[in-house]
C-alpha cells in the first residue's frame, strides 16, 4: 500500500502551536506522512511573535525541488508565505510540479495581533495562488482582507465566499471562530451550494494554531482521496477535539491539543 504524503509550505512556529509544527503534528495524527518547505522562521510563544526571519527565495525553491524530485505529495497546504515574491515562487512551483489538492490557508495575522503577511502580498495571493486552489480556508478577518468586505452577518459571509470563488478558487471554507454566535460554524461553498459545519463554541483563550490545524486536517484527508465534504467533516471534528481537550500551557494564547482527536476516538471504542 502506498504511503500517503502531504506537504506544508509555511512558517515555523518556535512555540509549536501553529505553522509547520501544527501541520506536521496533524498529518501524523491522521496517519499521513508530513513534509515541509519552510518560508520563514518565527520566534514566538503563547504571548506573541517576537521576531520573523524569512528564508531566502533560493532556500524555499530548493526545498520544493527536493520534495518534487523524490517525495511528490498527494496534497499540499500553504500557510504563512510572508511576501509577494514567495507567493509567486510557490505558485509557479505548484504549477511546474503539477501538484493537486491545494489547500490555501491565507495566514495573515497571529493570535497576538502581529502581522504575518506583508500588505503588498495580498494582491499576489488573490491573483497567483488562490486561482490554483482546491479550497481556500480563511477565517472571517482574512476573508475581509481578501474581499475588501466587512463581514458581520451570515449573508455577508456568503457574499464573501462567492467573491473568493470569483477569484478562481474551486471552493472556500470561511471559518467561523471569529463569529460571535454560540455555535462555531464554518461555511463551505463550492459554487453550487452552501453548507454549514457547526460545533459547540468552547470559551477559551487557548486557540493558537486552530486555523493551521483545521486546514492541515483537511489537507491530510484530501491526500487520502477523501471527498471535500468528508475531509471538512473530519477536519471539523479534529479541531473541535483539539480545542475541547485544552493543554493549558503558556501564559497567553495557548496551543490546541493535537492528540485529542485520536484520544477521543480511542475512548469511544473503549466505552
C-alpha positions in Angstrom: 0.0 0.0 0.0 1.3 3.4 -1.0 2.2 5.8 1.9 0.1 8.9 1.6 2.1 12.1 1.7 1.2 15.7 2.3 3.4 18.9 2.0 3.0 22.0 4.1 4.6 25.3 2.8 4.6 27.7 5.7 6.4 29.4 8.5 8.0 27.7 11.5 6.5 28.4 14.9 9.1 28.0 17.6 6.3 27.6 20.2 5.0 24.6 18.4 1.3 25.6 18.3 0.9 26.8 14.8 2.6 26.8 11.4 4.8 23.9 10.2 4.8 22.3 13.6 1.0 22.2 13.9 0.7 20.9 10.4 3.2 18.1 10.8 1.6 17.0 14.1 -1.9 17.0 12.5 -0.7 15.0 9.4 0.9 12.4 11.8 -2.2 12.1 13.9 -4.3 11.4 10.7 -1.7 8.8 9.5 -0.3 10.9 6.6 3.4 11.3 6.1 4.2 15.0 6.5 6.8 17.1 4.7 7.6 20.8 4.8 9.1 23.7 3.0 9.8 26.5 5.5 9.2 30.0 4.2 10.2 31.9 7.4 11.4 31.1 10.9 9.5 32.9 13.7 10.5 33.5 17.3 7.2 33.2 19.1 5.4 31.8 22.1 1.9 32.0 23.6 2.4 35.7 24.4 3.1 36.7 20.8 5.6 36.9 17.9 9.0 38.3 18.9 10.6 38.0 15.5 10.2 36.9 11.9 13.2 35.7 9.9 12.4 35.0 6.2 14.1 32.2 4.3 15.7 33.2 1.0 13.8 32.5 -2.2 16.6 30.2 -3.3 16.2 28.3 0.0 12.5 27.9 -0.5 12.9 26.9 -4.1 15.4 24.2 -3.3 13.2 22.7 -0.6 10.3 22.5 -3.1 12.6 21.0 -5.8 13.9 18.4 -3.3 10.3 17.3 -2.5 9.3 17.2 -6.1 12.3 15.1 -7.1 11.7 12.3 -4.7 8.6 12.7 -2.5 5.8 14.1 -4.6 2.8 14.8 -2.3 -0.9 13.8 -2.8 -1.9 17.1 -1.3 -0.3 20.5 -0.5 -1.2 23.1 2.1 0.1 26.7 2.1 0.3 28.8 5.2 2.4 31.9 6.0 4.1 32.9 2.8 5.2 36.4 4.0 5.6 38.4 0.8 4.6 38.6 -2.9 7.9 37.1 -4.1 7.4 34.0 -2.0 3.8 33.7 -3.2 4.9 34.0 -6.8 7.6 31.3 -6.3 5.2 28.9 -4.6 2.5 29.4 -7.2 5.0 28.8 -10.1 6.4 25.7 -8.3 2.9 24.2 -7.8 2.2 24.6 -11.5 5.6 23.3 -12.5 5.3 20.2 -10.4 1.6 19.8 -11.2 0.7 19.3 -7.5 -3.0 19.0 -6.9 -5.3 19.1 -3.9 -4.1 22.5 -2.9 -5.4 24.0 0.4 -4.6 27.7 0.7 -4.8 28.9 4.3 -4.2 32.6 3.9 -2.3 33.2 7.2 -2.2 37.0 7.8 -2.2 37.8 11.5 -1.0 35.8 14.5 -3.3 35.4 17.6 -1.4 38.1 19.4 -2.1 40.6 16.6 1.3 40.5 14.8 1.1 40.8 11.0 2.5 37.7 9.3 1.8 38.8 5.7 3.1 41.9 4.1 0.4 44.2 2.6 1.6 44.0 -1.0 1.4 40.2 -0.8 -2.4 40.3 -0.6 -2.8 41.1 -4.3 -0.3 38.3 -5.2 -2.4 35.9 -3.1 -5.6 36.9 -4.9 -4.1 36.7 -8.4 -1.5 34.0 -8.3 -2.2 31.5 -5.6 -6.0 31.4 -5.0 -6.8 30.5 -8.6 -4.8 27.3 -8.2 -6.6 26.2 -5.0 -8.9 23.3 -4.4 -10.1 25.1 -1.4 -9.3 28.3 0.4 -9.7 28.4 4.2 -9.7 32.0 5.6 -11.1 33.0 8.9 -13.5 36.0 8.9 -10.8 38.7 9.3 -8.8 37.1 6.5 -11.8 36.9 4.2 -12.4 40.6 4.9 -8.9 41.4 3.7 -9.1 39.2 0.6 -12.5 40.6 -0.4 -12.4 44.1 0.9 -15.8 43.5 2.6 -17.0 43.9 6.2 -18.4 40.5 7.2 -20.7 40.8 10.2 -23.7 38.6 9.1 -24.1 35.1 7.5 -25.4 36.9 4.4 -22.2 38.8 4.2 -20.2 35.7 4.7 -21.9 34.0 1.8 -21.3 37.1 -0.4 -17.6 36.9 0.6 -17.5 33.2 -0.3 -18.9 34.0 -3.7 -16.3 36.8 -4.2 -13.4 34.4 -3.3 -14.7 31.9 -5.8 -14.8 34.7 -8.4 -11.0 35.0 -7.9 -10.6 31.5 -9.3 -10.8 29.2 -6.2 -12.6 25.9 -6.7 -14.2 26.1 -3.3 -13.9 28.0 0.0 -14.4 27.4 3.7 -14.8 30.6 5.7 -14.1 29.5 9.3 -16.4 30.8 12.0 -14.2 31.1 15.0 -14.4 34.9 15.0 -18.2 34.9 14.8 -19.9 36.0 18.0 -22.7 33.3 17.9 -22.9 30.4 20.3 -22.2 27.8 17.6 -18.9 27.8 15.8 -20.0 27.4 12.2 -17.7 27.0 9.2 -19.3 28.0 5.9 -18.4 25.8 2.8 -19.2 26.9 -0.7 -18.3 25.1 -3.9 -20.1 27.4 -6.4 -23.2 25.3 -6.3 -24.4 25.1 -2.7 -23.6 26.4 0.8 -23.1 24.0 3.7 -22.5 24.7 7.4 -20.3 22.6 9.6 -21.1 23.5 13.2 -19.9 22.6 16.7 -20.4 24.0 20.2 -18.3 27.1 20.9 -15.7 26.5 23.6 -15.0 29.6 25.6 -11.2 29.5 25.9 -8.3 31.8 25.1 -6.2 28.7 24.1 -6.8 28.7 20.4 -3.4 29.3 19.0 -3.0 27.3 15.8 -6.6 26.5 15.3 -6.7 27.7 11.7 -3.5 25.9 10.7 -4.7 22.7 12.4 -8.1 22.7 10.7 -6.6 23.3 7.3 -3.9 20.7 7.9 -6.5 18.1 8.8 -8.4 19.0 5.7 -5.2 18.6 3.6 -4.5 15.2 5.1 -7.9 13.8 4.3 -7.7 15.1 0.7 -4.4 13.4 0.4 -6.1 10.1 1.3 -8.5 10.7 -1.6 -11.5 11.7 0.6 -14.1 14.0 -0.8 -14.1 17.7 0.1 -17.3 17.2 2.2 -15.8 14.2 4.1 -12.5 16.0 4.5 -14.1 19.1 6.0 -16.2 16.9 8.4 -13.1 15.2 9.7 -11.2 18.5 10.0 -14.1 20.0 12.0 -14.1 17.0 14.3 -10.3 17.2 14.7 -10.2 20.9 15.6 -13.2 20.6 17.9 -11.5 17.9 19.9 -8.2 19.8 19.9 -9.9 22.9 21.5 -12.1 20.9 23.9 -9.2 19.0 25.4 -7.1 22.0 26.4 -3.4 21.6 27.2 -3.3 24.7 29.5 0.3 25.7 28.7 1.8 29.1 28.3 0.7 32.5 29.8 -1.0 33.8 26.7 -3.0 32.3 23.8 -2.1 28.6 24.4 -2.0 25.9 21.7 -4.6 23.3 20.8 -4.2 19.6 21.6 -3.2 17.7 18.5 -3.6 14.3 20.0 -7.1 14.9 21.4 -8.9 13.6 18.3 -7.4 10.2 18.4 -7.7 10.0 22.2 -11.4 10.8 21.8 -11.7 8.1 19.2 -10.0 5.5 21.4 -12.1 6.5 24.4 -15.3 6.0 22.3 -14.1 2.5 21.3 -13.3 1.6 24.9 -16.6 2.8 26.2 
